[in-house]
Amino acid sequence: MLLFGRFREEDLGRLSHAAEQAACVPRHVESIEEALAWLEEYNEAQGLLCNLDESEQLVVQTRSLARFSRLPVLAIAEPLGDLAFVSAFSWGADDVLPLAPERPLVTRLRALPKQAPPLPQDGRGAALVAEADRTRRAAVARVLRNAGFSVRFAVSPEDAEQFARDPSLSLVVAGTELVREPSATIRAARSEGSDARFILCCPPRALKQERAQLGDLSGVTATDGFASPENVLFVANELLMGARTNGRTSPRVAYGTLVAFRGAGREVDERGFTYNVSANGIYVRTLALPEDDEVWLELCPPAMDRRVRLVGRVAWRRPFGYSETATVPPGFGVQIVDGAQRDLALWKEGYEQLLATVG
């Protein structure tokens, strides 16, 4: 286990002790050069544990190499809040946890596979990633590769316009910085035989406008260009499902916020981050999957700063793994089954506001 970043001596001792409890041998380095050299030497490293504020460059460089694209990454953050999760997920972390106590780190390290990950397999066709920001481009590409897509890049408006017309593409993910007239670009691609699904990434405030401008085009949507790269995969899977129904009574919508959760009746909370929500359900992104089937959750509903407490029944769990068919990151889905009347009403109100915003 590679431990990267500058830590106080007592904090480094705590992190090393937690790693040892999870049967990991920690190796601490403070420079990117040392880290890359160590990873090259130990190809079967179990994971990377890093300081949130220092690790973006290292993770982007490492994850851009095929043999390290699935290397588990845990980020240490103080304080632990929405911004920490959003930042860490934007450049590829798999989970975020506090510096203390040791238990959250031990839990997550024990959840990681003990064997080196297999290389991703191409099976879902070719995807074009047209993003101006290098970090975002690399992070989205990694998520799509790990999901079974072969990935190509466009880094200029001219390349984006040209490459998007390739009829061999299955998926196009494009930022509005590079594709400035999305409707015209997509119509031109369709006229040349493209049947690719198009995902337009834009600032949240522009979502409704961009979706309106896409008009009646099929197989196309706009999404938050600042959200976790895994949200792109969520949207892609929804598009690729087409008109197939999934049995839900309300749409799932991408939404991220800090959530505290514990098994019903337990004493200590874990922290995770919501991935998507519906009127009666929440998917929580975390490596610390609850063992109990009933959980207590505390979080802010969409568009609100007041936290609510809800009771959920775990519908399914997805541990950390390396499946190309996985449609969500590691975590668990819950069905909301109880809560104070006021809290349930606030949750429903927040969800409906979110749905109206992105609809």
Secondary structure, DSSP 8 states (H G I E B T S, - for coil): -EEES---HHHHHHHHHHHHHTT---EEE-SHHHHHHHHHH-TT---EEEEGGG-HHHHHHHHTSGGGTT--EEEE-SS-SHHHHHHHHHTT-SEEE-SS-SHHHHHHHHHS-SS--------S-EEEEE-SSHHHHHHHHHHHHHTT-EEEEE-SHHHHHHHTT-TTEEEEEEETTT-SSHHHHHHHHHHTT---EEEEEE-GGGHHHHHHHHTT-SSEEEEETTS-HHHHHHHHHHHHHTT-----SS--EE---EEEEEETT-S--EEEEEEEEETTEEEEE-SS--SSSEEEEEE--TT--S-EEEEEEEEEEE-S---TT--S-SEEEEEEEEE-HHHHHHHHHHHHHHHHHH-
